[in-house]
Amino acid sequence: MDQANLMDQANLLKEVILHNDSFVKSHSHKDFEPYIPKQDPCITLLTCSDSRVQLEAFFPESINKVFVVRNIGNQILTNRGSVDYGVLCLNTPILMILGHVDCGAIKAFMSGYSHTNLNICAELNHLHLSLSPKESKENSLLFYIEKNIHSQVEIALEMYSEKIDKGELLVLGALYDFANQCGQGYGRLFIININGKVVPKIRDYETLSKFLKEESKNDKK
């Protein structure tokens, strides 16, 4: 390893240590007491491993609130045990499956990936359940990203149908747009699927609040 790489690694390690030191100094024992005995998250988040997708964009205070499961392509079956733990053991009332624009996993799958590392291939192979490389090449990458999100939601609906039927679980499909491809601002979160109900307009990011109001009215009937 050359000297430049060693310096880069040392600087990154220093940054991690300094950030943690600052975190320790800015928090007291009272900040940790509520969740030292056990975790009590309110949402299970299944999202992509992409480093551009960060919780602070939509969960600024995520400690003990979000049970996070990450893999390439936000696939439910490649981490089924972890998702099960959040939904069935921690009993989070929401499961959010979050994809994002410019997803490398979807790009790799659609363009062919036989030359890729075998372990990466093994994960990408699961996308066969939701995507087909033989589909029209005229469709955009965003089309396939959305399709994968909807497919993952469908898998979740089947896996957790009992909790959903009892009203104990809400499954959301969402898209994170850090590149402003949808024209609603950089870093916008879109809800595009609610318990299998596909939101007609992906740009309608107010749909969730409307849905919840409708559900509340139905409960009162």
Secondary structure per residue as TSV (DSSP state, phi and psi in degrees):
chain	resnum	aa	ss	phi	psi
A	1	M	-	360.0	132.7
A	2	D	-	-79.0	168.4
A	3	Q	H	-63.1	-36.2
A	4	A	H	-62.5	-43.1
A	5	N	H	-65.3	-39.1
A	6	L	H	-61.9	-40.6
A	7	M	H	-66.4	-41.9
A	8	D	H	-61.0	-44.4
A	9	Q	H	-63.7	-41.7
A	10	A	H	-64.0	-41.0
A	11	N	H	-67.1	-39.7
A	12	L	H	-65.5	-42.1
A	13	L	H	-63.4	-40.4
A	14	K	H	-61.8	-41.3
A	15	E	H	-62.1	-42.4
A	16	V	H	-61.7	-46.7
A	17	I	H	-65.0	-42.7
A	18	L	H	-66.1	-39.9
A	19	H	H	-64.2	-43.1
A	20	N	H	-65.1	-39.1
A	21	D	H	-61.9	-41.8
A	22	S	H	-64.8	-39.4
A	23	F	H	-62.5	-45.0
A	24	V	H	-61.6	-42.7
A	25	K	H	-69.9	-26.8
A	26	S	T	-93.0	1.6
A	27	H	-	-127.8	143.0
A	28	S	-	-106.8	176.5
A	29	H	H	-61.4	-26.1
A	30	K	H	-64.9	-28.3
A	31	D	H	-69.5	-27.0
A	32	F	H	-98.6	-22.5
A	33	E	G	-53.7	-41.9
A	34	P	G	-59.9	-29.8
A	35	Y	G	-119.4	11.5
A	36	I	S	-64.6	-43.5
A	37	P	S	-64.8	-41.4
A	38	K	-	-164.8	160.2
A	39	Q	-	-87.2	150.8
A	40	D	-	-144.4	62.0
A	41	P	-	-71.3	156.0
A	42	C	S	-105.2	-7.0
A	43	I	E	-146.7	138.4
A	44	T	E	-98.3	121.8
A	45	L	E	-110.8	116.9
A	46	L	E	-103.7	114.0
A	47	T	E	-139.7	177.7
A	48	C	E	-80.2	155.1
A	49	S	-	-75.6	-9.0
A	50	D	-	-50.0	128.7
A	51	S	T	-69.1	-11.6
A	52	R	T	-82.6	-9.8
A	53	V	-	-99.4	104.6
A	54	Q	-	-122.9	141.7
A	55	L	G	-61.4	-32.0
A	56	E	G	-63.1	-13.9
A	57	A	G	-71.1	-24.3
A	58	F	T	-139.9	-11.2
A	59	F	-	-131.8	75.9
A	60	P	T	-60.2	-30.0
A	61	E	T	-118.8	79.5
A	62	S	-	-93.9	-9.8
A	63	I	T	-62.0	125.8
A	64	N	T	64.9	13.2
A	65	K	T	-114.4	-29.9
A	66	V	E	-124.1	121.1
A	67	F	E	-92.8	111.6
A	68	V	E	-102.9	130.7
A	69	V	E	-124.4	126.3
A	70	R	E	-129.8	141.5
A	71	N	E	-159.3	172.1
A	72	I	T	-73.0	125.3
A	73	G	T	85.9	11.8
A	74	N	-	40.5	59.4
A	75	Q	-	-100.5	132.0
A	76	I	S	-75.8	-35.6
A	77	L	G	-76.0	-25.9
A	78	T	G	-73.9	-17.3
A	79	N	G	-133.3	42.3
A	80	R	H	-58.8	-41.2
A	81	G	H	-60.8	-41.5
A	82	S	H	-67.7	-41.5
A	83	V	H	-66.1	-41.9
A	84	D	H	-56.2	-41.9
A	85	Y	I	-62.1	-43.5
A	86	G	I	-65.3	-43.3
A	87	V	I	-80.8	-44.4
A	88	L	I	-94.6	-30.8
A	89	C	I	-97.7	-44.6
A	90	L	S	-85.4	-14.6
A	91	N	-	55.4	44.9
A	92	T	-	-67.2	136.9
A	93	P	S	-75.8	-10.4
A	94	I	E	-130.9	135.4
A	95	L	E	-116.3	115.0
A	96	M	E	-107.2	125.9
A	97	I	E	-104.3	112.1
A	98	L	E	-114.0	114.1
A	99	G	E	-99.8	-177.9
A	100	H	E	-153.4	159.1
A	101	V	T	-64.9	155.1
A	102	D	T	58.1	41.3
A	103	C	-	-73.1	119.0
A	104	G	H	-65.3	-33.2
A	105	A	H	-65.0	-43.3
A	106	I	H	-68.2	-40.8
A	107	K	H	-60.3	-44.4
A	108	A	H	-63.8	-42.1
A	109	F	H	-64.2	-44.0
A	110	M	H	-72.8	-25.8
A	111	S	H	-96.6	-10.8
A	112	G	-	102.1	136.7
A	113	Y	-	-141.4	21.7
A	114	S	T	-63.1	-23.0
A	115	H	T	-84.8	-2.9
A	116	T	S	-81.0	161.1
A	117	N	-	-46.0	137.9
A	118	L	H	-59.9	-37.6
A	119	N	H	-67.6	-36.8
A	120	I	H	-68.2	-41.9
A	121	C	H	-56.7	-41.9
A	122	A	H	-60.1	-37.0
A	123	E	H	-74.7	-42.0
A	124	L	H	-65.9	-27.2
A	125	N	G	-58.4	-29.3
A	126	H	G	-66.2	-20.5
A	127	L	G	-68.9	-13.0
A	128	H	G	-59.7	-24.5
A	129	L	G	-71.2	-20.7
A	130	S	T	-123.8	-17.6
A	131	L	-	-131.4	155.9
A	132	S	-	-131.3	120.6
A	133	P	T	-62.5	-16.6
A	134	K	T	-82.2	-5.2
A	135	E	S	-65.7	164.1
A	136	S	-	-51.8	130.2
A	137	K	T	-73.6	-8.0
A	138	E	T	-74.0	-22.2
A	139	N	S	-72.4	147.6
A	140	S	-	-80.7	165.0
A	141	L	H	-58.6	-39.5
A	142	L	H	-60.7	-35.9
A	143	F	H	-57.9	-46.6
A	144	Y	H	-70.8	-35.0
A	145	I	H	-62.3	-45.2
A	146	E	H	-63.7	-42.2
A	147	K	H	-61.5	-40.3
A	148	N	H	-63.7	-41.2
A	149	I	H	-59.7	-47.9
A	150	H	H	-61.3	-39.9
A	151	S	H	-65.7	-40.0
A	152	Q	H	-66.0	-36.3
A	153	V	H	-62.9	-43.1
A	154	E	H	-60.6	-39.6
A	155	I	H	-62.8	-43.1
A	156	A	H	-64.4	-38.4
A	157	L	H	-61.9	-36.7
A	158	E	H	-73.4	-41.3
A	159	M	H	-65.9	-38.3
A	160	Y	T	-118.3	31.8
A	161	S	H	-58.0	-36.9
A	162	E	H	-64.4	-45.2
A	163	K	H	-67.6	-36.4
A	164	I	H	-66.6	-44.5
A	165	D	H	-62.1	-31.7
A	166	K	T	-82.4	-3.9
A	167	G	T	77.6	16.9
A	168	E	-	-90.5	-10.9
A	169	L	-	-143.6	133.9
A	170	L	E	-113.7	123.7
A	171	V	E	-102.7	121.9
A	172	L	E	-113.9	138.5
A	173	G	E	-106.9	131.0
A	174	A	E	-139.1	157.3
A	175	L	E	-125.5	132.3
A	176	Y	E	-104.5	121.5
A	177	D	E	-110.0	87.0
A	178	F	T	-83.2	-4.9
A	179	A	T	-110.8	5.0
A	180	N	-	57.6	37.8
A	181	Q	T	-70.3	-23.9
A	182	C	T	-94.6	-1.9
A	183	G	S	75.3	17.7
A	184	Q	S	-112.3	13.7
A	185	G	-	113.4	146.7
A	186	Y	T	-68.7	130.0
A	187	G	T	87.1	13.8
A	188	R	E	-74.1	140.1
A	189	L	E	-102.6	126.7
A	190	F	E	-113.5	131.9
A	191	I	E	-90.4	117.3
A	192	I	E	-115.8	-6.2
A	193	N	E	-153.0	129.5
A	194	I	E	-128.3	106.7
A	195	N	T	50.5	41.4
A	196	G	T	88.2	-8.3
A	197	K	E	-86.8	111.6
A	198	V	E	-78.6	126.2
A	199	V	-	-70.7	123.1
A	200	P	S	-58.8	-40.7
A	201	K	-	-115.6	113.0
A	202	I	T	-61.9	-24.9
A	203	R	T	-76.9	-11.9
A	204	D	-	-81.3	79.4
A	205	Y	T	-78.9	1.9
A	206	E	T	-95.3	1.6
A	207	T	H	-59.2	-37.2
A	208	L	H	-60.7	-45.4
A	209	S	H	-64.4	-36.8
A	210	K	H	-64.8	-42.4
A	211	F	H	-61.7	-44.7
A	212	L	H	-65.1	-35.8
A	213	K	H	-65.2	-41.0
A	214	E	H	-65.3	-40.8
A	215	E	H	-64.9	-37.4
A	216	S	H	-64.7	-39.7
A	217	K	H	-64.8	-41.0
A	218	N	H	-64.3	-36.3
A	219	D	H	-66.1	-29.8
A	220	K	H	-80.7	-15.8
A	221	K	-	-74.4	360.0
